[in-house]
């Protein structure tokens, strides 16, 4: 009886290992895309944004060490942390993870693999602790790609407000890092001129109002009051 019990436990253990080994994540740095494979078959994929220059995501073989649906970084932004990294799949002990985040069409993270909204939730539910992760390729400066269907999934599609806030609690902080169109010197001078004009008008209005307050009231003004 004991022998059969040991064999049963061993078989269940091998079955669990086999089920886990059938899943695999591949992150292509060149395409800025991640793929989920099961039994050698692609089941879904999604856009990602990996480490920016100077903070590149290191290629290599990893495993999912930990999962956390709600997570706050203890490291970024430096020095005290606080960055929201929900739907986190930790890959290393020194700060590399896959998580929900702002995904532009270029590498923008501090080294983590940001997953777009919708894709992050799906990957988190599908992956298990121990799932192998292969990171390969060379990241580009930017990449042309169409809008993903995940971009259109909102709270009305079944996600909560927190889940759809893929840029975290401070979206302007992330969006401010996106390069924009540079103004010409002529345009800058014109804007500065308009600002000075508005400032002078405000200062003049304050001066006039202060003078009126200091002037003594005439008998006619007292009658009106």
Backbone as CSV, one residue per row, in Angstrom:
resi,resn,N_x,N_y,N_z,CA_x,CA_y,CA_z,C_x,C_y,C_z
1,UNK,0.829,-1.203,0.000,0.000,0.000,0.000,0.865,1.254,0.000
2,UNK,1.879,1.218,0.843,2.767,2.375,0.933,3.495,2.589,-0.402
3,UNK,3.852,1.460,-1.048,4.558,1.541,-2.328,3.685,2.196,-3.381
4,UNK,2.414,1.809,-3.452,1.504,2.410,-4.416,1.279,3.893,-4.131
5,UNK,1.237,4.266,-2.859,1.054,5.664,-2.488,2.242,6.500,-2.931
6,UNK,3.448,5.966,-2.730,4.661,6.679,-3.154,4.672,6.854,-4.667
7,UNK,4.277,5.787,-5.386,4.251,5.850,-6.850,3.221,6.872,-7.340
8,UNK,2.078,6.938,-6.642,1.035,7.887,-7.020,1.503,9.327,-6.831
9,UNK,2.132,9.588,-5.679,2.652,10.940,-5.408,3.711,11.305,-6.433
10,UNK,4.579,10.350,-6.765,5.636,10.593,-7.745,5.048,10.898,-9.114
11,UNK,3.990,10.159,-9.492,3.334,10.382,-10.786,2.675,11.754,-10.840
12,UNK,2.012,12.142,-9.735,1.391,13.465,-9.679,2.418,14.571,-9.770
13,UNK,3.580,14.361,-9.123,4.661,15.344,-9.163,5.182,15.499,-10.584
14,UNK,5.393,14.361,-11.281,5.864,14.418,-12.670,4.830,15.065,-13.575
15,UNK,3.552,14.788,-13.282,2.503,15.407,-14.086,2.461,16.904,-13.926
16,UNK,2.645,17.377,-12.687,2.667,18.824,-12.432,3.861,19.470,-13.097
17,UNK,5.018,18.784,-13.026,6.212,19.323,-13.660,6.046,19.391,-15.167
18,UNK,5.420,18.320,-15.717,5.217,18.294,-17.162,4.261,19.377,-17.622
19,UNK,3.188,19.601,-16.815,2.224,20.654,-17.167,2.876,22.015,-17.136
20,UNK,3.755,22.218,-16.132,4.435,23.504,-16.016,5.454,23.682,-17.131
21,UNK,6.168,22.592,-17.479,7.201,22.668,-18.501,6.611,22.918,-19.874
22,UNK,5.287,22.621,-20.067,4.670,22.818,-21.371,4.450,24.283,-21.686
23,UNK,4.542,25.141,-20.677,4.370,26.577,-20.881,5.728,27.257,-20.999
24,UNK,5.787,28.266,-21.872,7.043,28.973,-22.091,6.744,30.384,-22.593
25,UNK,7.486,31.353,-22.085,7.354,32.743,-22.521,8.613,33.135,-23.286
26,UNK,8.437,33.769,-24.435,9.552,34.285,-25.222,9.368,35.785,-25.398
27,UNK,10.380,36.559,-25.025,10.358,38.014,-25.189,11.347,38.371,-26.288
28,UNK,10.837,38.932,-27.376,11.667,39.328,-28.509,11.986,40.821,-28.380
29,UNK,13.218,41.125,-28.007,13.617,42.526,-27.828,13.582,43.284,-29.151
30,UNK,13.904,42.603,-30.250,13.949,43.255,-31.561,12.565,43.732,-32.000
31,UNK,11.543,42.927,-31.731,10.178,43.262,-32.131,9.393,43.931,-31.015
32,UNK,9.970,43.985,-29.804,9.283,44.523,-28.636,7.923,43.839,-28.475
33,UNK,7.989,42.511,-28.455,6.790,41.692,-28.347,7.088,40.458,-27.505
34,UNK,6.083,39.997,-26.778,6.221,38.792,-25.957,5.215,37.749,-26.420
35,UNK,5.618,36.475,-26.340,4.802,35.382,-26.841,4.608,34.334,-25.742
36,UNK,3.424,33.777,-25.666,3.118,32.706,-24.721,2.917,31.415,-25.508
37,UNK,3.750,30.414,-25.201,3.675,29.118,-25.879,3.206,28.053,-24.899
38,UNK,2.398,27.152,-25.405,1.957,26.012,-24.611,2.025,24.754,-25.478
39,UNK,2.787,23.771,-25.021,3.030,22.553,-25.795,3.608,22.878,-27.170
40,UNK,4.478,23.898,-27.213,5.118,24.277,-28.460,4.248,25.078,-29.403
41,UNK,3.037,25.437,-28.975,2.097,26.166,-29.829,1.871,27.573,-29.271
42,UNK,1.904,28.576,-30.145,1.663,29.949,-29.730,0.190,30.114,-29.379
43,UNK,-0.073,30.581,-28.149,-1.463,30.742,-27.713,-1.896,32.212,-27.707
44,UNK,-0.989,33.134,-27.423,-1.290,34.561,-27.535,0.011,35.342,-27.447
45,UNK,-0.063,36.614,-27.815,1.119,37.482,-27.769,0.672,38.913,-27.529
46,UNK,1.625,39.802,-27.269,1.288,41.206,-27.032,2.515,42.084,-27.058
47,UNK,2.268,43.396,-27.222,3.370,44.362,-27.269,3.965,44.580,-25.893
48,UNK,5.268,44.858,-25.870,5.966,45.178,-24.622,6.892,46.364,-24.868
49,UNK,7.385,46.917,-23.788,8.425,47.949,-23.849,9.505,47.548,-22.857
50,UNK,10.715,47.334,-23.373,11.809,46.844,-22.530,12.738,48.000,-22.138
51,UNK,13.914,47.669,-21.611,14.810,48.674,-21.056,15.348,49.664,-22.077
52,UNK,15.349,50.927,-21.694,15.843,51.989,-22.567,17.368,51.988,-22.572
53,UNK,18.007,52.780,-23.450,19.480,52.831,-23.480,20.060,53.172,-22.110
54,UNK,21.066,52.404,-21.705,21.655,52.574,-20.382,20.977,51.738,-19.316
55,UNK,19.772,51.234,-19.634,19.015,50.394,-18.696,18.483,49.165,-19.420
56,UNK,19.218,48.646,-20.381,18.745,47.582,-21.241,18.330,46.326,-20.462
57,UNK,17.258,45.700,-20.931,16.836,44.423,-20.371,17.819,43.350,-20.818
58,UNK,18.469,42.654,-19.903,19.494,41.673,-20.295,18.883,40.428,-20.929
59,UNK,19.357,40.011,-22.113,18.893,38.753,-22.697,19.330,37.576,-21.836
60,UNK,18.634,36.464,-21.969,19.017,35.278,-21.214,17.831,34.386,-20.925
61,UNK,18.105,33.331,-20.173,17.082,32.366,-19.767,16.694,32.632,-18.312
62,UNK,15.394,32.761,-18.064,14.891,33.051,-16.725,13.721,32.119,-16.415
63,UNK,13.219,32.251,-15.202,11.985,31.592,-14.789,11.172,32.572,-13.951
64,UNK,9.875,32.412,-13.964,9.016,33.243,-13.118,9.251,32.828,-11.675
65,UNK,9.812,33.741,-10.889,10.143,33.447,-9.495,9.002,33.774,-8.539
66,UNK,8.176,34.738,-8.940,7.115,35.205,-8.032,6.040,35.897,-8.851
67,UNK,4.806,35.820,-8.374,3.687,36.526,-8.985,3.048,37.445,-7.950
68,UNK,2.661,38.653,-8.379,1.962,39.573,-7.475,1.026,40.436,-8.300
69,UNK,-0.261,40.332,-8.026,-1.239,41.120,-8.788,-1.095,42.604,-8.490
70,UNK,-0.871,42.942,-7.225,-0.659,44.343,-6.839,0.741,44.466,-6.268
71,UNK,1.547,45.307,-6.895,2.946,45.423,-6.467,3.420,46.865,-6.658
72,UNK,4.233,47.317,-5.710,4.845,48.647,-5.777,6.348,48.470,-5.689
73,UNK,7.081,49.101,-6.599,8.531,48.959,-6.631,9.168,49.588,-5.399
74,UNK,10.140,48.877,-4.839,10.897,49.426,-3.714,12.153,50.147,-4.192
75,UNK,12.371,50.162,-5.508,13.591,50.742,-6.062,13.330,51.963,-6.941
76,UNK,12.314,51.895,-7.806,12.026,52.985,-8.747,10.710,53.657,-8.392
77,UNK,10.588,54.990,-8.585,11.703,55.888,-8.942,12.698,56.033,-7.797
78,UNK,13.942,56.105,-8.165,15.010,56.183,-7.171,14.910,57.479,-6.381
79,UNK,15.264,57.526,-5.109,15.875,56.418,-4.364,14.891,55.627,-3.502
80,UNK,13.630,56.091,-3.425,12.717,55.509,-2.435,11.673,54.578,-3.034
81,UNK,11.576,54.481,-4.349,10.599,53.604,-4.968,9.207,54.202,-4.981
82,UNK,8.203,53.348,-5.268,6.818,53.800,-5.299,6.129,53.586,-6.633
83,UNK,6.860,53.147,-7.665,6.264,52.936,-8.977,5.313,51.743,-8.936
84,UNK,4.142,51.907,-9.545,3.147,50.843,-9.574,3.547,49.807,-10.620
85,UNK,3.609,48.535,-10.224,4.016,47.440,-11.114,3.048,46.277,-10.945
86,UNK,1.773,46.511,-11.206,0.770,45.479,-11.001,0.879,44.368,-12.041
87,UNK,0.294,43.224,-11.723,0.369,42.014,-12.543,1.830,41.670,-12.806
88,UNK,2.588,41.615,-11.724,4.036,41.446,-11.784,4.432,39.975,-11.803
89,UNK,5.322,39.646,-12.750,5.957,38.333,-12.822,7.453,38.566,-12.649
90,UNK,7.979,38.259,-11.470,9.387,38.542,-11.185,10.287,37.519,-11.883
91,UNK,11.346,38.038,-12.545,12.287,37.171,-13.253,13.636,37.061,-12.553
92,UNK,14.030,38.096,-11.823,15.303,38.076,-11.108,15.117,38.658,-9.719
93,UNK,16.127,38.488,-8.882,16.094,39.052,-7.531,16.636,40.478,-7.488
94,UNK,17.101,40.981,-8.631,17.713,42.309,-8.629,16.948,43.321,-9.478
95,UNK,15.650,43.090,-9.706,14.844,44.165,-10.272,14.300,43.972,-11.661
96,UNK,14.427,42.794,-12.291,13.865,42.579,-13.613,12.563,41.802,-13.471
97,UNK,11.485,42.352,-14.043,10.184,41.702,-13.954,9.342,42.068,-15.162
98,UNK,8.325,41.284,-15.403,7.292,41.613,-16.388,6.111,42.169,-15.607
99,UNK,5.547,43.285,-16.072,4.424,43.867,-15.338,3.644,44.820,-16.230
100,UNK,2.459,45.187,-15.768,1.601,46.149,-16.452,2.276,47.514,-16.447
101,UNK,2.285,48.199,-17.594,2.935,49.503,-17.649,2.686,50.213,-18.957
102,UNK,3.200,51.424,-19.032,3.068,52.246,-20.243,3.938,51.646,-21.342
103,UNK,3.335,51.380,-22.517,4.038,50.704,-23.604,4.027,51.602,-24.850
104,UNK,5.040,52.448,-25.013,5.168,53.221,-26.253,5.800,52.354,-27.346
105,UNK,6.081,52.931,-28.513,6.666,52.138,-29.599,8.194,52.200,-29.586
106,UNK,8.760,52.250,-28.375,10.215,52.230,-28.243,10.548,51.722,-26.829
107,UNK,11.753,51.196,-26.604,12.149,50.759,-25.261,12.181,51.945,-24.299
108,UNK,11.467,51.839,-23.175,11.326,53.007,-22.303,11.467,52.702,-20.821
109,UNK,11.632,51.436,-20.445,11.631,51.092,-19.022,13.023,51.215,-18.408
110,UNK,13.089,50.943,-17.097,14.369,50.930,-16.378,15.033,49.553,-16.436
111,UNK,14.505,48.661,-17.243,15.044,47.310,-17.348,13.976,46.245,-17.305
112,UNK,12.817,46.588,-16.736,11.707,45.644,-16.694,11.086,45.485,-18.080
113,UNK,10.189,44.525,-18.186,9.450,44.279,-19.423,8.018,44.718,-19.178
114,UNK,7.676,45.911,-19.658,6.322,46.425,-19.476,5.384,45.753,-20.475
115,UNK,4.235,45.333,-19.997,3.220,44.725,-20.851,2.019,45.652,-20.942
116,UNK,1.417,45.709,-22.128,0.284,46.613,-22.322,-0.952,46.112,-21.596
117,UNK,-1.887,47.020,-21.434,-3.122,46.710,-20.733,-3.893,45.625,-21.477
118,UNK,-4.414,44.659,-20.752,-5.119,43.541,-21.351,-4.185,42.360,-21.518
119,UNK,-3.066,42.586,-22.173,-2.061,41.540,-22.345,-1.443,41.178,-21.002
120,UNK,-1.180,42.178,-20.163,-0.570,41.930,-18.854,-1.471,41.052,-17.988
121,UNK,-2.768,41.351,-17.977,-3.700,40.562,-17.178,-3.774,39.120,-17.674
122,UNK,-3.765,38.964,-18.995,-3.860,37.622,-19.574,-2.592,36.813,-19.280
123,UNK,-1.431,37.451,-19.427,-0.170,36.761,-19.149,-0.075,36.382,-17.678
124,UNK,-0.518,37.269,-16.804,-0.466,36.996,-15.362,-1.325,35.783,-15.007
125,UNK,-2.521,35.700,-15.587,-3.409,34.573,-15.297,-2.876,33.269,-15.877
126,UNK,-2.218,33.356,-17.040,-1.763,32.153,-17.736,-0.466,31.590,-17.165
127,UNK,0.494,32.451,-16.870,1.812,32.001,-16.409,1.746,31.498,-14.972
128,UNK,2.654,30.581,-14.646,2.753,30.053,-13.288,4.167,30.275,-12.776
129,UNK,4.317,30.216,-11.466,5.657,30.287,-10.884,6.469,29.109,-11.401
130,UNK,7.628,29.398,-11.974,8.460,28.361,-12.559,8.424,28.329,-14.075
131,UNK,7.497,29.076,-14.696,7.416,29.105,-16.154,8.709,29.644,-16.750
132,UNK,9.341,28.931,-17.703,10.579,29.422,-18.322,10.318,30.671,-19.164
133,UNK,11.265,31.596,-19.138,11.178,32.834,-19.913,12.488,33.027,-20.673
134,UNK,12.385,33.139,-21.989,13.553,33.395,-22.827,13.490,34.826,-23.333
135,UNK,14.527,35.620,-23.043,14.644,36.987,-23.543,15.763,37.004,-24.573
136,UNK,15.452,37.407,-25.798,16.445,37.349,-26.865,16.294,38.546,-27.792
137,UNK,17.329,38.762,-28.641,17.276,39.828,-29.631,17.984,41.092,-29.197
138,UNK,17.948,42.081,-30.078,18.569,43.387,-29.843,17.504,44.464,-29.942
139,UNK,17.321,45.289,-28.915,16.250,46.304,-28.952,16.523,47.395,-29.979
140,UNK,15.508,47.861,-30.695,15.652,48.954,-31.652,15.484,50.307,-30.975
141,UNK,15.753,51.371,-31.698,15.489,52.719,-31.169,13.986,52.944,-31.072
142,UNK,13.267,52.515,-32.101,11.808,52.585,-32.109,11.304,51.535,-33.086
143,UNK,10.008,51.313,-33.070,9.436,50.284,-33.930,8.063,50.723,-34.405
144,UNK,7.793,50.490,-35.698,6.478,50.799,-36.259,5.575,49.591,-36.076
145,UNK,4.410,49.821,-35.486,3.483,48.720,-35.294,2.062,49.256,-35.201
146,UNK,1.096,48.449,-35.610,-0.298,48.894,-35.543,-0.804,48.884,-34.109
147,UNK,-1.929,49.543,-33.893,-2.552,49.523,-32.574,-3.022,48.118,-32.267
148,UNK,-2.788,47.686,-31.045,-3.210,46.355,-30.631,-4.674,46.377,-30.213
149,UNK,-5.331,45.220,-30.355,-6.724,45.133,-29.908,-6.821,45.295,-28.404
150,UNK,-5.694,45.053,-27.682,-5.723,45.227,-26.237,-5.902,46.695,-25.863
151,UNK,-5.463,47.602,-26.757,-5.534,49.031,-26.453,-6.971,49.511,-26.314
152,UNK,-7.927,48.765,-26.870,-9.307,49.208,-26.849,-10.115,48.573,-25.726
153,UNK,-9.465,47.731,-24.903,-10.168,47.079,-23.808,-10.199,48.004,-22.599
154,UNK,-11.366,48.406,-22.177,-11.516,49.368,-21.090,-12.273,48.721,-19.942
155,UNK,-12.604,49.554,-18.947,-13.322,49.043,-17.781,-14.676,48.459,-18.182
156,UNK,-15.279,48.979,-19.251,-16.562,48.459,-19.702,-16.431,47.051,-20.253
157,UNK,-15.197,46.625,-20.569,-14.974,45.287,-21.095,-14.769,44.261,-19.989
158,UNK,-14.851,44.717,-18.740,-14.715,43.765,-17.646,-13.542,44.053,-16.736
159,UNK,-12.731,45.050,-17.036,-11.605,45.397,-16.187,-12.007,46.526,-15.244
160,UNK,-11.392,46.560,-14.071,-11.652,47.636,-13.127,-10.862,48.873,-13.536
161,UNK,-11.168,50.016,-12.891,-10.438,51.247,-13.185,-8.960,51.085,-12.896
162,UNK,-8.639,50.344,-11.817,-7.230,50.155,-11.459,-6.506,49.361,-12.529
163,UNK,-7.182,48.371,-13.098,-6.559,47.520,-14.105,-6.334,48.261,-15.412
164,UNK,-7.242,49.193,-15.748,-7.091,49.922,-16.998,-6.128,51.087,-16.874
165,UNK,-5.743,51.461,-15.655,-4.780,52.545,-15.461,-3.369,52.017,-15.647
166,UNK,-3.057,51.662,-16.889,-1.799,50.973,-17.132,-0.590,51.877,-17.002
167,UNK,-0.800,53.189,-16.906,0.335,54.079,-16.712,0.550,54.382,-15.243
168,UNK,-0.190,53.720,-14.371,0.027,53.909,-12.946,-0.741,55.092,-12.394
169,UNK,-0.359,55.534,-11.216,-1.079,56.598,-10.539,-0.708,57.986,-11.058
170,UNK,0.356,58.098,-11.815,0.811,59.396,-12.304,1.089,59.302,-13.798
171,UNK,0.020,59.317,-14.641,0.237,59.157,-16.075,1.068,60.259,-16.688
172,UNK,0.962,61.500,-16.171,1.730,62.599,-16.739,3.220,62.391,-16.559
173,UNK,3.592,61.698,-15.485,5.011,61.429,-15.240,5.585,60.548,-16.334
174,UNK,4.774,59.557,-16.780,5.221,58.678,-17.854,5.153,59.404,-19.196
175,UNK,4.035,60.106,-19.440,3.854,60.753,-20.732,4.846,61.886,-20.950
176,UNK,5.356,62.464,-19.878,6.325,63.542,-20.018,7.650,63.048,-20.570
177,UNK,7.872,61.743,-20.520,9.114,61.195,-21.061,9.022,60.915,-22.551
178,UNK,7.796,61.041,-23.132,7.637,60.791,-24.560,8.150,61.998,-25.333
179,UNK,9.083,61.826,-26.267,9.612,62.959,-27.005,8.537,63.615,-27.855
180,UNK,8.464,64.932,-27.825,7.475,65.651,-28.606,8.122,66.527,-29.659
181,UNK,7.287,67.314,-30.357,7.774,68.180,-31.416,8.466,69.399,-30.823
182,UNK,9.658,69.716,-31.315,10.410,70.859,-30.815,9.917,72.149,-31.457
183,UNK,9.823,73.194,-30.628,9.390,74.494,-31.125,10.566,75.232,-31.741
184,UNK,10.271,75.996,-32.797,11.310,76.823,-33.417,11.582,78.031,-32.525
185,UNK,12.724,78.691,-32.754,13.078,79.874,-31.960,12.070,80.992,-32.175
186,UNK,11.562,81.120,-33.395,10.575,82.154,-33.702,9.293,81.923,-32.911
187,UNK,8.884,80.642,-32.843,7.673,80.302,-32.104,7.863,80.552,-30.611
188,UNK,9.050,80.216,-30.086,9.330,80.429,-28.675,9.270,81.912,-28.326
189,UNK,9.845,82.787,-29.193,9.829,84.232,-28.942,8.410,84.782,-28.957
190,UNK,7.581,84.238,-29.884,6.197,84.698,-29.978,5.423,84.337,-28.722
191,UNK,5.633,83.126,-28.229,4.956,82.682,-27.006,5.396,83.518,-25.815
192,UNK,6.707,83.814,-25.734,7.230,84.634,-24.638,6.656,86.043,-24.688
193,UNK,6.482,86.572,-25.889,5.931,87.919,-26.055,4.490,87.984,-25.570
194,UNK,3.704,86.953,-25.910,2.304,86.900,-25.472,2.223,86.776,-23.956
195,UNK,3.107,85.984,-23.365,3.119,85.830,-21.914,3.442,87.145,-21.218
196,UNK,4.418,87.901,-21.780,4.765,89.206,-21.176,3.602,90.171,-21.263
197,UNK,2.888,90.134,-22.392,1.744,91.031,-22.574,0.646,90.718,-21.559
198,UNK,0.373,89.438,-21.378,-0.648,89.032,-20.409,-0.228,89.414,-19.000
199,UNK,1.070,89.249,-18.702,1.573,89.607,-17.370,1.422,91.102,-17.120
200,UNK,1.716,91.936,-18.145,1.585,93.391,-17.972,0.135,93.786,-17.727
201,UNK,-0.784,93.140,-18.453,-2.204,93.462,-18.275,-2.677,93.101,-16.877
202,UNK,-2.244,91.968,-16.380,-2.624,91.565,-15.025,-2.066,92.526,-13.990
203,UNK,-0.805,92.931,-14.187,-0.170,93.846,-13.238,-0.861,95.200,-13.264
204,UNK,-1.253,95.676,-14.480,-1.954,96.955,-14.600,-3.311,96.896,-13.910
205,UNK,-4.029,95.787,-14.080,-5.345,95.648,-13.454,-5.234,95.667,-11.936
206,UNK,-4.189,95.013,-11.395,-3.986,94.998,-9.944,-3.669,96.397,-9.428
207,UNK,-2.887,97.141,-10.208,-2.520,98.513,-9.791,-3.743,99.410,-9.757
208,UNK,-4.575,99.338,-10.810,-5.792,100.153,-10.874,-6.729,99.806,-9.727
209,UNK,-6.892,98.538,-9.435,-7.772,98.105,-8.351,-7.268,98.592,-7.001
210,UNK,-5.939,98.569,-6.800,-5.369,99.042,-5.542,-5.587,100.534,-5.366
211,UNK,-5.452,101.299,-6.467,-5.665,102.750,-6.391,-7.109,103.073,-6.055
212,UNK,-8.046,102.344,-6.632,-9.463,102.596,-6.361,-9.801,102.338,-4.895
213,UNK,-9.139,101.335,-4.326,-9.407,101.022,-2.933,-8.888,102.103,-1.994
214,UNK,-7.816,102.781,-2.403,-7.215,103.815,-1.560,-7.940,105.147,-1.684
215,UNK,-8.628,105.404,-2.820,-9.282,106.705,-3.039,-10.451,106.870,-2.073
216,UNK,-10.587,108.108,-1.480,-11.725,108.364,-0.581,-13.030,108.400,-1.371
217,UNK,-14.081,107.967,-0.743,-15.374,107.922,-1.402,-15.976,109.315,-1.468
218,UNK,-16.502,109.712,-2.621,-17.152,111.011,-2.801,-18.571,110.922,-2.246
219,UNK,-19.202,112.049,-1.970,-20.589,112.022,-1.472,-21.523,111.298,-2.422
220,UNK,-21.301,111.464,-3.761,-22.166,110.786,-4.723,-22.012,109.247,-4.645
221,UNK,-20.762,108.839,-4.478,-20.512,107.395,-4.357,-21.116,106.847,-3.079
222,UNK,-21.084,107.675,-1.972,-21.671,107.241,-0.722,-23.183,107.090,-0.848
223,UNK,-23.808,108.010,-1.632,-25.255,107.899,-1.850,-25.613,106.651,-2.631
224,UNK,-24.769,106.293,-3.615,-25.013,105.095,-4.412,-24.921,103.836,-3.552
225,UNK,-23.979,103.854,-2.593,-23.842,102.711,-1.718,-25.013,102.646,-0.733
